[in-house]
């Protein structure tokens, strides 16, 4: 399906045969001593697969959740541990979110790309919330749920505007380039242009 050479464009190839830190000692710059856990190597691989703008998964897989699943498999994460995998997919793992941000800051070095990654993730989380049925024990709780959904819908609109702004900045205000890329502008399609 994917091989090591498919990821040659990444800052660090996540399918290297050796431990990531051994092959790429620079990665130790973003790792705190308390993060030295058995799954650290797989987490680094996962982060690069999902968040490096030059990752083949970013450039070929538009569905963020599907991309996360593929990345988890490629990285060698324990797919049978549902609680652990939920913490990975939702970024509630003890230090995953901070490790992602450190990777983006230190090695990707694009504030616009980091913003695109974050806003897109929030957008899909919000969309998922909107798809859940409105429920409540009484009419007051149902009304509150409706109001919350309305606020989330407003945030989705704002998220789209934010993404447009970040895309514009990421493209360097090149209107012609933006126009060509707007057939379906996503972080994935942007990564193909870099």
C-alpha positions in Angstrom: 0.0 0.0 0.0 2.5 2.6 1.2 6.3 2.2 1.3 9.2 4.1 2.8 9.9 5.8 -0.4 6.3 7.2 -0.5 7.3 9.4 2.4 10.6 10.7 1.2 9.2 14.2 0.9 8.5 14.4 4.7 10.8 16.2 7.1 11.5 12.8 8.6 10.5 9.5 6.9 8.0 7.9 9.3 8.5 4.4 7.7 12.2 4.2 8.4 13.2 0.8 9.7 15.1 2.0 12.8 13.7 3.9 15.7 12.8 7.5 14.7 15.2 9.0 17.3 18.0 6.8 16.2 17.5 7.7 12.5 16.6 11.3 13.1 18.3 12.6 16.3 16.9 16.1 15.7 13.5 14.8 16.8 14.8 14.7 20.3 14.6 18.5 20.3 10.8 18.3 20.6 10.6 15.5 23.2 10.4 16.1 26.9 12.2 13.5 29.2 8.9 12.4 30.8 7.6 11.5 27.3 10.0 8.5 27.0 7.3 5.9 26.9 7.1 2.7 24.8 4.7 4.2 22.3 6.8 7.3 21.6 8.3 6.0 18.4 4.9 5.1 17.0 3.5 8.5 18.1 6.3 10.3 16.2 5.5 8.2 13.1 1.8 8.9 13.4 2.3 12.7 13.8 4.5 12.9 10.7 2.1 10.8 8.6 -0.9 12.9 9.6 0.6 16.4 10.0 3.6 16.8 7.8 2.3 18.8 4.8 4.5 16.7 2.5 3.2 13.4 3.8 1.6 11.2 1.1 -1.3 10.7 3.3 -1.9 14.4 3.5 -1.6 14.8 -0.3 -3.8 11.8 -1.2 -6.3 11.3 1.6 -8.8 14.1 2.0 -10.8 12.5 4.9 -9.0 13.5 8.1 -10.4 10.6 10.1 -9.5 8.1 7.5 -6.0 9.6 7.3 -5.6 9.3 11.0 -6.6 5.6 10.9 -4.2 4.9 8.1 -1.4 6.7 9.9 -2.1 4.8 13.1 -1.7 1.5 11.3 1.4 2.6 9.4 2.9 3.9 12.7 2.3 0.6 14.5 0.0 1.9 17.2 -2.0 -0.7 19.1 -5.2 -0.7 17.0 -6.8 -3.2 19.4 -6.7 -0.9 22.4 -9.9 1.2 21.8 -9.4 3.5 24.8 -5.8 4.3 23.7 -6.8 4.8 20.0 -9.6 7.1 21.0 -7.1 9.2 23.0 -5.0 9.4 19.9 -7.7 10.2 17.4 -9.2 12.9 19.7 -5.8 14.2 20.9 -6.6 13.6 24.5 -3.5 11.4 25.0 -1.4 12.7 27.8 1.1 14.6 25.6 0.1 14.0 22.0 -1.3 17.5 21.4 1.8 19.2 22.7 4.0 16.9 20.7 2.1 17.7 17.5 2.4 21.5 18.2 6.1 21.1 18.9 6.6 19.2 15.6 4.7 21.9 13.7 6.6 24.7 15.4 10.1 23.2 15.1 10.0 21.4 11.8 7.1 22.5 9.7 7.6 26.1 10.6 4.4 27.4 9.0 2.0 29.2 11.2 -0.5 29.1 8.4 -0.2 25.3 8.0 -0.5 24.8 11.8 -3.7 27.0 11.8 -5.1 25.1 8.9 -4.5 21.8 10.7 -6.1 23.0 13.9 -9.1 24.8 12.3 -9.8 21.8 10.1 -9.8 19.5 13.0 -12.1 21.7 15.0 -14.4 22.1 12.0 -14.9 18.3 11.7 -15.3 17.9 15.5 -18.1 20.6 15.3 -19.7 18.9 12.3 -19.8 15.7 14.2 -21.5 17.4 17.1 -24.1 18.9 14.8 -24.9 15.4 13.4 -25.9 14.2 16.9 -29.6 14.3 17.6 -31.0 17.0 19.8 -31.9 15.5 23.2 -32.9 16.6 26.6 -34.9 15.5 29.6 -37.3 18.4 29.2 -38.1 21.2 26.9 -35.7 23.6 28.6 -32.8 21.2 28.0 -33.9 20.6 24.4 -34.0 24.4 23.8 -30.5 24.7 25.3 -29.3 21.9 23.0 -30.8 23.7 20.0 -29.1 27.0 21.0 -25.8 25.2 21.4 -26.2 23.7 17.9 -27.0 27.1 16.5 -23.8 28.5 18.1 -21.8 25.6 16.6 -23.2 26.3 13.2 -22.1 29.9 13.5 -18.6 28.6 14.5 -18.5 26.4 11.4 -19.1 29.5 9.2 -16.4 31.3 11.0 -14.1 28.3 10.6 -14.6 28.3 6.9 -13.7 32.0 6.8 -10.7 31.4 8.9 -9.5 28.6 6.6 -10.0 30.9 3.6 -7.8 33.5 5.4 -5.1 31.0 6.2 -5.2 29.5 2.7 -4.7 33.0 1.3 -1.7 33.6 3.6 -0.3 30.1 2.9 -0.5 30.8 -0.9 1.3 34.1 -0.4 -1.6 36.2 -1.6 -1.2 34.7 -5.1 -4.8 35.0 -6.4 -4.1 33.1 -9.6 -2.6 30.2 -7.6 -5.6 30.3 -5.3 -8.0 30.3 -8.2 -6.4 27.2 -9.7 -6.4 25.4 -6.4 -9.9 26.3 -5.4 -11.4 23.3 -7.2 -11.4 21.7 -3.8 -9.1 23.5 -1.4 -8.1 21.4 1.5 -4.8 21.1 3.5 -4.2 18.0 1.3 -4.5 19.9 -2.0 -2.4 22.7 -0.6 0.4 20.3 0.3 0.5 19.1 -3.3 1.3 22.6 -4.4 4.3 23.1 -2.1 
